[in-house]
Amino acid sequence: MKMSDIAPEQRPRERLFAGRGDELSDAELLALIWGSGQRGRSIIQIGHEVLSITGGFSGLMSLGLKELSDLPGIGPAKVGQLWAVQEIARRSKRSHSRAKISSPREAGEYLVDRCSGWTEEHFGLLALNSKCELIAERILSKGTATGTMVTPREFFREALKYGASSAIAFHNHPSGNSAPSREDSQLTNRLKDAGESLNIQLVDHIIVGSGNYYSFRTSEGWDSISPSKELPDP
């Protein structure tokens, strides 16, 4: 059914401004974002098809830019609108309150959500104050789907810029497998050594896979810490 075939008072925008926005279906909410459909296909029909493919909003919101672009029936403009909605939601969640990251589990869960949808490798820094509160989050390097690189000097220069008491290194594996490589372990050791010389403790290095993570602190037993215990103040 074309939008023009729907009675004006029953169209999504008109129902929204009539105070009936909570009655809109998921496909009609997408219609509000996208605005117009294609020749022979209404925007509501396209919304139904996309939601059927992704399994609803939860699946749609977890897709990365490339996966959104691969969805049939939507072009770059609609992909950009969806990505913008995703990014607004992510930023709103992060800015609602200053995150406190006091355990490997909290760091891992935070980063699994943060790295969702990334299709190339990113290496970054979480800078923490003495209360284990997140004071800065920075991406230091972006690579291809197979790798990226950062030096201890670059990493701790950023940590010092924000007056961090401690820091967490993180990167993602686009393959979805969070198991560390030999290079990951070597870099972690260099970061630990550099942090000790600068009196900024590297409290963990988290590798993020597809819905999972690897904590060097937990897996290698740094200070015999368990996932449920707080990270020690430096």
N, CA, C and O of each residue as an XYZ file, in Angstrom:
936
protein
N       0.834     -1.198      0.000
C       0.000      0.000      0.000
C       0.873      1.254      0.000
O       1.792      1.384      0.808
N       0.572      2.169     -0.916
C       1.302      3.421     -0.977
C       0.860      4.338      0.155
O      -0.260      4.231      0.653
N       1.764      5.254      0.561
C       1.410      6.190      1.611
C       0.202      7.026      1.196
O      -0.627      7.390      2.030
N       0.112      7.328     -0.107
C      -1.016      8.132     -0.595
C      -2.340      7.397     -0.491
O      -3.401      8.020     -0.541
N      -2.290      6.065     -0.344
C      -3.515      5.283     -0.206
C      -4.025      5.257      1.233
O      -5.147      4.820      1.488
N      -3.203      5.726      2.173
C      -3.598      5.753      3.583
C      -4.290      7.079      3.884
O      -3.815      8.139      3.476
N      -5.395      7.018      4.590
C      -6.099      8.245      4.962
C      -5.150      9.182      5.695
O      -4.390      8.725      6.549
N      -5.166     10.470      5.394
C      -4.199     11.409      5.993
C      -4.095     11.300      7.506
O      -2.996     11.360      8.057
N      -5.225     11.142      8.184
C      -5.189     11.105      9.644
C      -4.591      9.806     10.186
O      -4.327      9.704     11.384
N      -4.370      8.801      9.309
C      -3.804      7.528      9.732
C      -2.323      7.390      9.374
O      -1.710      6.366      9.678
N      -1.752      8.388      8.744
C      -0.337      8.331      8.381
C       0.526      8.555      9.625
O       0.110      9.242     10.558
N       1.735      7.969      9.635
C       2.567      8.029     10.857
C       2.795      9.434     11.398
O       2.650      9.657     12.600
N       3.146     10.378     10.547
C       3.451     11.720     11.043
C       2.218     12.384     11.649
O       2.294     13.024     12.698
N       1.086     12.221     10.976
C      -0.135     12.838     11.471
C      -0.565     12.215     12.798
O      -1.030     12.918     13.695
N      -0.410     10.897     12.921
C      -0.758     10.239     14.183
C       0.178     10.672     15.305
O      -0.245     10.819     16.452
N       1.471     10.880     14.966
C       2.428     11.358     15.968
C       1.991     12.695     16.537
O       1.947     12.865     17.755
N       1.667     13.646     15.671
C       1.325     14.986     16.133
C      -0.100     15.086     16.660
O      -0.509     16.118     17.192
N      -0.845     14.004     16.506
C      -2.164     13.932     17.136
C      -2.073     13.306     18.527
O      -3.089     13.038     19.168
N      -0.821     13.073     18.988
C      -0.624     12.514     20.311
C      -0.752     11.012     20.375
O      -0.980     10.450     21.446
N      -0.608     10.353     19.232
C      -0.762      8.903     19.176
C       0.537      8.220     18.749
O       0.508      7.141     18.157
N       1.657      8.839     19.043
C       2.943      8.287     18.632
C       3.246      6.934     19.246
O       3.930      6.114     18.633
N       2.741      6.688     20.461
C       3.009      5.409     21.108
C       2.282      4.250     20.450
O       2.536      3.090     20.773
N       1.366      4.562     19.515
C       0.629      3.519     18.806
C       1.342      3.076     17.525
O       0.947      2.091     16.901
N       2.377      3.796     17.143
C       3.041      3.499     15.873
C       3.770      2.167     15.936
O       4.366      1.830     16.960
N       3.726      1.413     14.853
C       4.472      0.158     14.767
C       5.945      0.452     14.538
O       6.318      1.587     14.242
N       6.786     -0.572     14.676
C       8.215     -0.389     14.434
C       8.478      0.084     13.006
O       9.316      0.958     12.778
N       7.758     -0.498     12.050
C       7.947     -0.095     10.651
C       7.524      1.352     10.433
O       8.126      2.060      9.626
N       6.491      1.793     11.147
C       6.045      3.183     11.012
C       7.045      4.138     11.642
O       7.201      5.262     11.164
N       7.729      3.718     12.710
C       8.786      4.563     13.278
C       9.921      4.743     12.275
O      10.464      5.839     12.140
N      10.283      3.660     11.566
C      11.294      3.786     10.512
C      10.811      4.717      9.413
O      11.598      5.476      8.845
N       9.528      4.662      9.113
C       8.965      5.543      8.079
C       9.130      7.005      8.470
O       9.373      7.851      7.610
N       9.000      7.311      9.762
C       9.197      8.691     10.216
C      10.637      9.137      9.995
O      10.885     10.293      9.649
N      11.589      8.225     10.193
C      13.001      8.565     10.011
C      13.325      8.729      8.536
O      13.986      9.690      8.143
N      12.863      7.797      7.726
C      13.251      7.765      6.312
C      12.456      8.720      5.432
O      13.006      9.293      4.491
N      11.184      8.898      5.720
C      10.393      9.869      4.980
C       9.715      9.359      3.731
O       8.497      9.482      3.604
N      10.462      8.791      2.806
C       9.876      8.390      1.528
C      10.357      7.009      1.117
O      11.428      6.555      1.518
N       9.534      6.354      0.306
C       9.865      5.009     -0.154
C      10.448      5.004     -1.552
O      11.162      5.927     -1.943
N      10.139      3.956     -2.302
C      10.635      3.806     -3.662
C       9.461      3.575     -4.600
O       8.338      3.331     -4.159
N       9.727      3.654     -5.876
C       8.667      3.414     -6.844
C       8.081      2.005     -6.651
O       8.798      1.009     -6.741
N       6.810      1.940     -6.392
C       6.144      0.659     -6.237
C       6.230      0.064     -4.854
O       5.633     -0.983     -4.604
N       6.968      0.708     -3.922
C       7.115      0.180     -2.559
C       7.009      1.336     -1.570
O       7.779      2.295     -1.640
N       6.058      1.240     -0.653
C       5.909      2.301      0.340
C       7.026      2.218      1.365
O       7.673      1.181      1.513
N       7.244      3.310      2.067
C       8.286      3.339      3.084
C       7.950      2.402      4.232
O       8.849      1.846      4.863
N       6.662      2.221      4.509
C       6.266      1.287      5.569
C       6.562     -0.145      5.142
O       7.003     -0.956      5.956
N       6.324     -0.460      3.875
C       6.641     -1.799      3.368
C       8.141     -2.070      3.463
O       8.550     -3.160      3.862
N       8.955     -1.091      3.100
C      10.410     -1.249      3.200
C      10.811     -1.465      4.656
O      11.675     -2.294      4.947
N      10.191     -0.727      5.568
C      10.481     -0.893      6.982
C      10.179     -2.299      7.469
O      10.971     -2.890      8.204
N       9.034     -2.838      7.061
C       8.673     -4.209      7.441
C       9.717     -5.204      6.918
O      10.109     -6.126      7.633
N      10.162     -5.015      5.677
C      11.117     -5.943      5.073
C      12.459     -5.899      5.806
O      13.056     -6.942      6.072
N      12.929     -4.704      6.129
C      14.210     -4.559      6.828
C      14.129     -5.183      8.222
O      15.044     -5.897      8.631
N      13.059     -4.924      8.943
C      12.911     -5.473     10.289
C      12.765     -6.991     10.260
O      13.190     -7.678     11.189
N      12.166     -7.508      9.198
C      12.059     -8.965      9.061
C      13.436     -9.590      8.877
O      13.715    -10.657      9.425
N      14.292     -8.930      8.110
C      15.645     -9.434      7.869
C      16.496     -9.381      9.132
O      17.241    -10.317      9.424
N      16.385     -8.282      9.883
C      17.262     -8.068     11.041
C      16.704     -8.657     12.338
O      17.401     -8.697     13.351
N      15.463     -9.109     12.309
C      14.867     -9.646     13.529
C      14.386     -8.576     14.483
O      14.285     -8.814     15.686
N      14.087     -7.405     13.959
C      13.588     -6.314     14.795
C      14.646     -5.271     15.095
O      15.744     -5.304     14.541
N      14.298     -4.332     15.991
C      15.191     -3.216     16.288
C      16.498     -3.665     16.936
O      17.547     -3.076     16.674
N      16.451     -4.702     17.779
C      17.681     -5.118     18.449
C      18.723     -5.563     17.433
O      19.902     -5.234     17.566
N      18.298     -6.300     16.432
C      19.228     -6.718     15.386
C      19.662     -5.560     14.516
O      20.832     -5.455     14.149
N      18.716     -4.686     14.182
C      19.031     -3.538     13.332
C      20.036     -2.616     14.000
O      20.952     -2.120     13.344
N      19.875     -2.377     15.305
C      20.751     -1.450     16.007
C      22.144     -2.019     16.251
O      23.056     -1.277     16.617
N      22.320     -3.314     16.056
C      23.636     -3.928     16.270
C      24.468     -3.993     14.991
O      25.632     -4.391     15.034
N      23.887     -3.607     13.858
C      24.600     -3.721     12.590
C      25.604     -2.587     12.421
O      25.347     -1.452     12.822
N      26.746     -2.906     11.825
C      27.734     -1.894     11.473
C      27.376     -1.233     10.155
O      26.401     -1.604      9.501
N      28.177     -0.251      9.776
C      27.887      0.527      8.573
C      27.850     -0.349      7.328
O      26.963     -0.186      6.490
N      28.799     -1.278      7.189
C      28.827     -2.137      6.015
C      27.607     -3.050      5.975
O      27.015     -3.264      4.917
N      27.233     -3.589      7.146
C      26.066     -4.473      7.189
C      24.785     -3.703      6.878
O      23.891     -4.232      6.217
N      24.689     -2.472      7.343
C      23.532     -1.644      6.996
C      23.487     -1.398      5.489
O      22.421     -1.436      4.874
N      24.652     -1.146      4.910
C      24.722     -0.872      3.472
C      24.334     -2.083      2.640
O      23.897     -1.942      1.498
N      24.491     -3.277      3.210
C      24.161     -4.500      2.487
C      22.679     -4.846      2.544
O      22.231     -5.751      1.840
N      21.912     -4.142      3.370
C      20.483     -4.431      3.449
C      19.811     -4.083      2.126
O      20.065     -3.014      1.572
N      18.965     -4.959      1.613
C      18.315     -4.674      0.325
C      17.250     -3.595      0.456
O      16.529     -3.527      1.451
N      17.168     -2.769     -0.554
C      16.075     -1.814     -0.617
C      16.328     -0.466      0.004
O      15.464      0.408     -0.068
N      17.507     -0.257      0.628
C      17.794      1.065      1.184
C      19.142      1.555      0.645
O      20.105      0.792      0.560
N      19.191      2.811      0.293
C      20.396      3.390     -0.281
C      21.213      4.143      0.747
O      20.917      4.092      1.941
N      22.250      4.850      0.287
C      23.157      5.546      1.203
C      22.470      6.541      2.138
O      22.870      6.673      3.295
N      21.437      7.247      1.650
C      20.767      8.240      2.496
C      20.095      7.575      3.689
O      20.232      8.041      4.820
N      19.374      6.494      3.443
C      18.682      5.806      4.535
C      19.671      5.101      5.453
O      19.455      5.046      6.664
N      20.755      4.559      4.896
C      21.803      3.948      5.716
C      22.399      5.004      6.650
O      22.591      4.748      7.839
N      22.688      6.178      6.114
C      23.246      7.251      6.932
C      22.313      7.665      8.058
O      22.764      7.957      9.165
N      21.016      7.690      7.780
C      20.048      8.049      8.820
C      20.023      7.004      9.931
O      19.964      7.348     11.112
N      20.068      5.729      9.551
C      20.086      4.664     10.560
C      21.348      4.717     11.398
O      21.298      4.576     12.620
N      22.487      4.922     10.734
C      23.754      4.987     11.479
C      23.732      6.161     12.458
O      24.220      6.045     13.582
N      23.164      7.291     12.030
C      23.096      8.460     12.907
C      22.251      8.164     14.141
O      22.599      8.586     15.243
N      21.147      7.445     13.970
C      20.312      7.061     15.112
C      21.107      6.174     16.066
O      21.040      6.352     17.283
N      21.867      5.209     15.514
C      22.700      4.340     16.348
C      23.711      5.152     17.145
O      23.872      4.940     18.347
N      24.386      6.072     16.484
C      25.445      6.842     17.144
C      24.874      7.783     18.202
O      25.488      7.975     19.252
N      23.710      8.368     17.940
C      23.054      9.212     18.943
C      22.736      8.392     20.189
O      22.934      8.857     21.312
N      22.238      7.157     19.986
C      21.919      6.291     21.121
C      23.174      5.944     21.906
O      23.156      5.946     23.136
N      24.278      5.644     21.198
C      25.521      5.293     21.879
C      26.054      6.469     22.682
O      26.466      6.304     23.830
N      26.048      7.663     22.081
C      26.576      8.838     22.774
C      25.711      9.227     23.963
O      26.220      9.651     25.001
N      24.408      9.082     23.806
C      23.509      9.397     24.909
C      23.764      8.462     26.081
O      23.764      8.892     27.235
N      23.980      7.199     25.792
C      24.235      6.218     26.847
C      25.534      6.535     27.565
O      25.614      6.417     28.787
N      26.572      6.943     26.800
C      27.867      7.225     27.420
C      27.857      8.503     28.236
O      28.537      8.595     29.258
N      27.076      9.509     27.784
C      27.120     10.815     28.434
C      26.127     10.933     29.590
O      26.139     11.929     30.312
N      25.265      9.924     29.774
C      24.255     10.004     30.824
C      24.897     10.168     32.203
O      24.396     10.930     33.030
N      25.963      9.483     32.448
C      26.696      9.619     33.703
C      28.132      9.152     33.481
O      28.411      8.397     32.549
N      29.025      9.600     34.330
C      30.415      9.189     34.208
C      30.534      7.722     34.599
O      30.234      7.342     35.731
N      30.970      6.914     33.660
C      31.062      5.478     33.916
C      32.142      5.192     34.951
O      33.195      5.829     34.958
N      31.868      4.231     35.821
C      32.866      3.746     36.759
C      33.258      2.345     36.331
O      32.413      1.457     36.218
N      34.544      2.156     36.096
C      35.042      0.867     35.619
C      36.030      0.348     36.655
O      37.199      0.734     36.669
N      35.540     -0.531     37.520
C      36.357     -0.985     38.637
C      36.642     -2.480     38.598
O      37.134     -3.034     39.581
N      36.344     -3.143     37.485
C      36.641     -4.571     37.372
C      36.806     -4.937     35.907
O      36.306     -4.227     35.035
N      37.500     -6.034     35.619
C      37.599     -6.499     34.234
C      36.236     -6.749     33.604
O      36.048     -6.494     32.414
N      35.284     -7.243     34.388
C      33.950     -7.493     33.850
C      33.285     -6.192     33.397
O      32.698     -6.138     32.316
N      33.375     -5.142     34.224
C      32.771     -3.864     33.856
C      33.448     -3.270     32.622
O      32.782     -2.710     31.751
N      34.767     -3.394     32.552
C      35.491     -2.900     31.381
C      35.078     -3.674     30.132
O      34.825     -3.081     29.083
N      35.013     -4.997     30.249
C      34.660     -5.820     29.104
C      33.256     -5.549     28.597
O      33.043     -5.428     27.391
N      32.292     -5.453     29.510
C      30.914     -5.204     29.098
C      30.767     -3.823     28.469
O      30.040     -3.658     27.490
N      31.452     -2.838     29.027
C      31.406     -1.492     28.453
C      31.954     -1.493     27.029
O      31.380     -0.876     26.132
N      33.065     -2.188     26.833
C      33.729     -2.154     25.539
C      33.034     -3.029     24.494
O      33.061     -2.699     23.308
N      32.421     -4.120     24.904
C      31.653     -4.929     23.946
C      30.551     -4.077     23.324
O      30.318     -4.132     22.117
N      29.882     -3.295     24.154
C      28.842     -2.401     23.642
C      29.450     -1.297     22.788
O      28.912     -0.956     21.735
N      30.563     -0.743     23.237
C      31.190      0.385     22.524
C      31.680     -0.032     21.143
O      31.564      0.740     20.191
N      32.221     -1.226     21.020
C      32.842     -1.661     19.767
C      31.875     -2.363     18.827
O      32.281     -2.833     17.764
N      30.617     -2.442     19.197
C      29.632     -3.143     18.380
C      29.571     -2.562     16.967
O      29.443     -1.352     16.783
N      29.664     -3.442     15.984
C      29.537     -3.019     14.594
C      30.816     -2.579     13.920
O      30.804     -2.285     12.725
N      31.929     -2.522     14.651
C      33.188     -2.104     14.029
C      33.696     -3.200     13.088
O      33.800     -4.362     13.482
N      34.008     -2.833     11.860
C      34.455     -3.813     10.870
C      35.946     -3.723     10.582
O      36.477     -4.528      9.817
N      36.625     -2.756     11.183
C      38.074     -2.694     11.094
C      38.628     -2.571     12.500
O      37.908     -2.204     13.429
N      39.910     -2.878     12.655
C      40.481     -2.894     13.999
C      40.776     -1.490     14.494
O      41.346     -0.669     13.774
N      40.382     -1.226     15.729
C      40.655      0.034     16.418
C      41.455     -0.276     17.676
O      41.231     -1.297     18.327
N      42.377      0.597     18.010
C      43.102      0.486     19.276
C      42.852      1.761     20.058
O      42.997      2.865     19.533
N      42.472      1.597     21.334
C      42.114      2.781     22.089
C      42.526      2.740     23.545
O      43.144      1.788     24.024
N      42.161      3.807     24.226
C      42.541      4.058     25.617
C      41.313      4.453     26.412
O      40.514      5.274     25.961
N      41.158      3.873     27.592
C      40.227      4.366     28.597
C      41.070      4.950     29.729
O      41.819      4.225     30.385
N      40.951      6.249     29.957
C      41.702      6.914     31.020
C      40.824      7.006     32.262
O      39.679      7.453     32.186
N      41.356      6.585     33.398
C      40.596      6.544     34.647
C      41.226      7.449     35.696
O      42.443      7.631     35.728
N      40.378      8.015     36.556
C      40.912      8.784     37.682
C      41.126      7.856     38.882
O      40.984      6.640     38.757
N      41.461      8.416     40.026
C      41.794      7.597     41.192
C      40.581      6.873     41.769
O      40.729      5.957     42.578
N      39.365      7.287     41.348
C      38.131      6.619     41.788
C      37.646      5.585     40.767
O      36.527      5.082     40.870
N      38.485      5.276     39.793
C      38.136      4.335     38.720
C      37.010      4.855     37.843
O      36.294      4.069     37.224
N      36.845      6.175     37.782
C      35.846      6.777     36.904
C      36.470      7.081     35.552
O      37.622      7.507     35.472
N      35.707      6.861     34.497
C      36.194      7.109     33.145
C      36.230      8.610     32.878
O      35.196      9.277     32.903
N      37.427      9.134     32.624
C      37.550     10.568     32.369
C      37.840     10.876     30.906
O      37.681     12.016     30.470
N      38.263      9.871     30.146
C      38.498     10.081     28.717
C      38.521      8.740     28.003
O      38.957      7.727     28.550
N      38.044      8.760     26.781
C      38.071      7.577     25.913
C      38.562      8.039     24.546
O      37.970      8.926     23.931
N      39.652      7.429     24.076
C      40.226      7.875     22.824
C      40.607      6.691     21.942
O      41.128      5.682     22.416
N      40.335      6.842     20.651
C      40.819      5.886     19.656
C      42.167      6.390     19.174
O      42.269      7.507     18.667
N      43.192      5.581     19.326
C      44.551      6.008     18.992
C      44.988      5.537     17.616
O      45.884      6.124     17.010
N      44.365      4.491     17.126
C      44.790      3.943     15.846
C      43.647      3.159     15.219
O      42.885      2.483     15.911
N      43.539      3.259     13.901
C      42.582      2.460     13.142
C      43.345      1.725     12.054
O      44.235      2.283     11.413
N      42.989      0.478     11.860
C      43.675     -0.307     10.842
C      42.710     -0.936      9.870
O      41.607     -0.433      9.656
N      43.123     -2.024      9.290
C      42.291     -2.783      8.375
C      41.540     -3.831      9.183
O      41.523     -3.787     10.413
N      40.932     -4.754      8.495
C      40.237     -5.835      9.186
C      41.214     -6.787      9.854
O      40.802     -7.648     10.631
N      42.509     -6.647      9.562
C      43.486     -7.609     10.090
C      44.448     -7.034     11.108
O      45.204     -7.797     11.710
N      44.461     -5.720     11.335
C      45.383     -5.257     12.350
C      45.600     -3.760     12.410
O      45.320     -3.036     11.454
N      46.108     -3.301     13.557
C      46.486     -1.913     13.773
C      47.651     -1.916     14.756
O      47.999     -2.964     15.299
N      48.254     -0.760     14.987
C      49.431     -0.717     15.844
C      49.483      0.608     16.574
O      49.127      1.647     16.018
N      49.930      0.572     17.828
C      50.138      1.775     18.614
C      51.373      1.532     19.473
O      51.671      0.389     19.820
N      52.093      2.595     19.820
C      53.285      2.450     20.648
C      52.970      2.851     22.089
O      52.047      3.632     22.318
N      53.719      2.333     23.063
C      53.521      2.756     24.451
C      53.641      4.266     24.620
O      52.919      4.859     25.422
N      54.542      4.888     23.875
C      54.706      6.340     23.982
C      53.422      7.069     23.592
O      52.997      7.990     24.289
N      52.799      6.660     22.477
C      51.551      7.282     22.046
C      50.443      7.051     23.069
O      49.660      7.950     23.375
N      50.398      5.837     23.585
C      49.337      5.468     24.524
C      49.402      6.317     25.792
O      48.398      6.901     26.199
N      50.570      6.389     26.414
C      50.673      7.095     27.686
C      50.747      8.610     27.518
O      50.461      9.351     28.458
N      51.120      9.068     26.349
C      51.043     10.509     26.091
C      49.590     10.975     26.203
O      49.310     12.032     26.769
N      48.670     10.172     25.655
C      47.256     10.516     25.761
C      46.769     10.406     27.203
O      46.005     11.253     27.666
N      47.205      9.371     27.913
C      46.794      9.212     29.306
C      47.257     10.398     30.158
O      46.505     10.893     30.998
N      48.490     10.848     29.939
C      49.018     11.989     30.684
C      48.266     13.276     30.339
O      48.091     14.145     31.193
N      47.827     13.392     29.099
C      47.099     14.586     28.669
C      45.848     14.804     29.517
O      45.458     15.943     29.776
N      45.222     13.711     29.947
C      43.977     13.814     30.712
C      44.189     13.615     32.204
O      43.219     13.507     32.953
N      45.432     13.566     32.645
C      45.724     13.434     34.056
C      45.260     12.113     34.643
O      44.825     12.058     35.794
N      45.351     11.050     33.856
C      44.868      9.746     34.303
C      45.721      9.188     35.430
O      46.942      9.345     35.442
N      45.057      8.533     36.377
C      45.764      7.793     37.418
C      46.080      6.375     36.963
O      47.066      5.779     37.397
N      45.243      5.844     36.094
C      45.456      4.517     35.532
C      44.795      4.472     34.163
O      44.069      5.389     33.780
N      45.055      3.392     33.429
C      44.557      3.325     32.058
C      44.252      1.882     31.664
O      44.853      0.932     32.166
N      43.310      1.759     30.762
C      42.966      0.467     30.169
C      43.189      0.570     28.668
O      42.678      1.479     28.014
N      43.948     -0.360     28.134
C      44.110     -0.453     26.681
C      43.018     -1.375     26.144
O      42.600     -2.317     26.817
N      42.567     -1.097     24.942
C      41.595     -1.995     24.328
C      41.742     -1.976     22.815
O      42.151     -0.975     22.227
N      41.408     -3.079     22.207
C      41.246     -3.114     20.767
C      40.285     -4.235     20.409
O      40.032     -5.135     21.209
N      39.761     -4.168     19.210
C      38.799     -5.173     18.765
C      39.409     -6.070     17.710
O      40.339     -5.674     17.008
N      38.889     -7.269     17.602
C      39.242     -8.203     16.545
C      38.040     -8.346     15.620
O      37.062     -8.990     15.997
N      38.079     -7.769     14.424
C      36.933     -7.870     13.517
C      36.548     -9.300     13.161
O      35.422     -9.546     12.729
N      37.461    -10.236     13.335
C      37.149    -11.641     13.064
C      36.106    -12.183     14.025
O      35.464    -13.195     13.743
N      35.930    -11.507     15.172
C      34.991    -11.968     16.181
C      35.626    -12.822     17.259
O      35.012    -13.070     18.297
N      36.851    -13.276     17.024
C      37.574    -14.107     17.991
C      38.433    -13.206     18.864
O      39.336    -12.531     18.370
N      38.151    -13.194     20.168
C      38.863    -12.277     21.070
C      40.169    -12.839     21.609
O      40.840    -12.170     22.394
N      40.548    -14.043     21.212
C      41.791    -14.631     21.716
C      42.991    -13.776     21.300
O      43.052    -13.327     20.155
N      43.949    -13.540     22.209
C      45.088    -12.675     21.881
C      46.093    -13.368     20.970
O      46.295    -14.581     21.033
N      46.710    -12.563     20.130
C      47.817    -13.054     19.308
C      49.123    -12.872     20.077
O      49.137    -12.262     21.146
N      50.202    -13.391     19.542
C      51.512    -13.195     20.170
C      51.843    -11.711     20.218
O      52.387    -11.224     21.209
N      51.514    -10.989     19.144
C      51.787     -9.555     19.098
C      50.981     -8.802     20.156
O      51.468     -7.834     20.740
N      49.740     -9.251     20.402
C      48.924     -8.616     21.438
C      49.582     -8.767     22.806
O      49.630     -7.815     23.585
N      50.086     -9.955     23.093
C      50.733    -10.210     24.386
C      52.013     -9.397     24.530
O      52.295     -8.857     25.600
N      52.784     -9.311     23.455
C      54.026     -8.539     23.505
C      53.750     -7.066     23.738
O      54.436     -6.420     24.530
N      52.738     -6.526     23.046
C      52.401     -5.122     23.234
C      51.906     -4.871     24.650
O      52.242     -3.850     25.249
N      51.120     -5.782     25.189
C      50.625     -5.634     26.559
C      51.780     -5.552     27.554
O      51.756     -4.724     28.465
N      52.772     -6.390     27.387
C      53.935     -6.361     28.286
C      54.693     -5.048     28.167
O      55.162     -4.511     29.170
N      54.816     -4.530     26.958
C      55.506     -3.244     26.783
C      54.713     -2.111     27.431
O      55.293     -1.209     28.034
N      53.393     -2.160     27.306
C      52.560     -1.133     27.924
C      52.653     -1.193     29.454
O      52.718     -0.156     30.115
N      52.659     -2.393     30.006
C      52.784     -2.530     31.462
C      54.106     -1.946     31.952
O      54.137     -1.221     32.946
N      55.179     -2.257     31.264
C      56.496     -1.767     31.663
C      56.561     -0.249     31.570
O      57.093      0.412     32.462
N      56.017      0.301     30.482
C      56.042      1.751     30.301
C      55.204      2.446     31.371
O      55.597      3.493     31.886
N      54.064      1.875     31.703
C      53.202      2.459     32.722
C      53.873      2.506     34.083
O      53.737      3.485     34.817
N      54.594      1.454     34.416
C      55.288      1.415     35.702
C      56.345      2.513     35.783
O      56.533      3.118     36.838
N      57.032      2.770     34.681
C      58.072      3.802     34.691
C      57.481      5.208     34.787
O      58.145      6.134     35.255
N      56.223      5.367     34.337
C      55.559      6.672     34.352
C      54.621      6.830     35.539
O      53.997      7.879     35.703
N      54.518      5.795     36.368
C      53.610      5.792     37.517
C      52.153      5.940     37.096
O      51.355      6.551     37.806
N      51.810      5.380     35.943
C      50.417      5.282     35.491
C      50.156      3.802     35.246
O      50.670      3.233     34.283
N      49.378      3.187     36.092
C      49.202      1.745     36.018
C      48.338      1.336     34.828
O      47.253      1.880     34.626
N      48.816      0.392     34.058
C      47.973     -0.258     33.053
C      47.179     -1.329     33.795
O      47.723     -2.373     34.153
N      45.897     -1.070     34.023
C      45.118     -1.996     34.840
C      44.519     -3.143     34.035
O      44.077     -4.136     34.612
N      44.500     -3.018     32.716
C      44.030     -4.134     31.892
C      44.242     -3.804     30.425
O      44.425     -2.649     30.040
N      44.212     -4.847     29.628
C      44.143     -4.736     28.178
C      43.009     -5.660     27.761
O      43.077     -6.874     27.954
N      41.970     -5.073     27.189
C      40.774     -5.811     26.793
C      40.751     -5.978     25.282
O      40.898     -5.008     24.538
N      40.565     -7.215     24.833
C      40.362     -7.488     23.406
C      38.897     -7.847     23.216
O      38.373     -8.733     23.890
N      38.239     -7.152     22.292
C      36.811     -7.345     22.069
C      36.580     -8.149     20.797
O      37.099     -7.815     19.732
N      35.796     -9.206     20.924
C      35.391     -9.996     19.770
C      33.938     -9.722     19.436
O      33.455     -8.608     19.641
N      33.246    -10.706     18.933
C      31.835    -10.563     18.579
C      30.986    -10.954     19.778
O      30.672    -12.128     19.974
N      30.614     -9.949     20.588
C      29.816    -10.204     21.774
C      30.592    -10.832     22.915
O      29.989    -11.293     23.884
N      31.910    -10.861     22.826
C      32.739    -11.452     23.880
C      34.014    -10.626     24.033
O      34.305     -9.762     23.206
N      34.769    -10.897     25.093
C      36.003    -10.138     25.307
C      37.021    -11.003     26.028
O      36.687    -12.010     26.653
N      38.267    -10.581     25.922
C      39.379    -11.226     26.619
C      40.047    -10.179     27.490
O      40.427     -9.115     27.003
N      40.192    -10.474     28.782
C      40.877     -9.597     29.725
C      42.231    -10.187     30.064
O      42.313    -11.294     30.595
N      43.297     -9.452     29.762
C      44.626     -9.923     30.155
C      44.731     -9.999     31.666
O      45.378    -10.904     32.194
N      44.108     -9.066     32.371
C      44.214     -9.047     33.824
C      43.612    -10.316     34.429
O      44.210    -10.942     35.304
N      42.431    -10.683     33.955
C      41.773    -11.885     34.468
C      42.474    -13.148     34.011
O      42.746    -14.043     34.812
N      42.766    -13.219     32.715
C      43.290    -14.457     32.146
C      44.710    -14.760     32.587
O      45.093    -15.924     32.704
N      45.502    -13.707     32.834
C      46.889    -13.921     33.227
C      47.106    -13.732     34.730
O      48.234    -13.826     35.213
N      46.020    -13.464     35.470
C      46.109    -13.411     36.930
C      46.959    -12.281     37.461
O      47.683    -12.471     38.438
N      46.895    -11.099     36.843
C      47.661     -9.973     37.358
C      47.263     -9.717     38.812
O      46.085     -9.511     39.103
N      48.203     -9.729     39.695
C      47.969     -9.494     41.128
C      46.951    -10.466     41.706
O      46.338    -10.190     42.737
N      46.768    -11.611     41.039
C      45.813    -12.640     41.486
C      44.416    -12.068     41.640
O      43.689    -12.441     42.561
N      44.031    -11.160     40.742
C      42.727    -10.514     40.816
C      41.688    -11.395     40.152
O      41.988    -12.051     39.154
N      40.491    -11.426     40.672
C      39.384    -12.146     40.049
C      38.454    -11.136     39.405
O      38.496     -9.960     39.769
N      37.602    -11.553     38.448
C      36.739    -10.612     37.768
C      35.795     -9.846     38.696
O      35.335     -8.760     38.343
N      35.504    -10.389     39.864
C      34.558     -9.728     40.749
C      35.200     -8.712     41.677
O      34.498     -7.952     42.345
N      36.547     -8.689     41.727
C      37.236     -7.762     42.631
C      37.512     -6.452     41.927
O      37.644     -6.396     40.705
N      37.597     -5.406     42.718
C      37.852     -4.087     42.143
C      39.291     -3.982     41.685
O      40.196     -4.601     42.245
N      39.474     -3.178     40.646
C      40.827     -2.867     40.218
C      41.466     -2.002     41.294
O      40.821     -1.087     41.807
N      42.701     -2.267     41.641
C      43.336     -1.492     42.718
C      43.667     -0.082     42.263
O      44.010      0.148     41.104
N      43.556      0.867     43.203
C      43.993      2.216     42.906
C      45.503      2.210     42.743
O      46.196      1.469     43.440
N      46.033      3.037     41.818
C      47.487      3.074     41.624
C      48.179      3.689     42.826
O      49.404      3.802     42.842
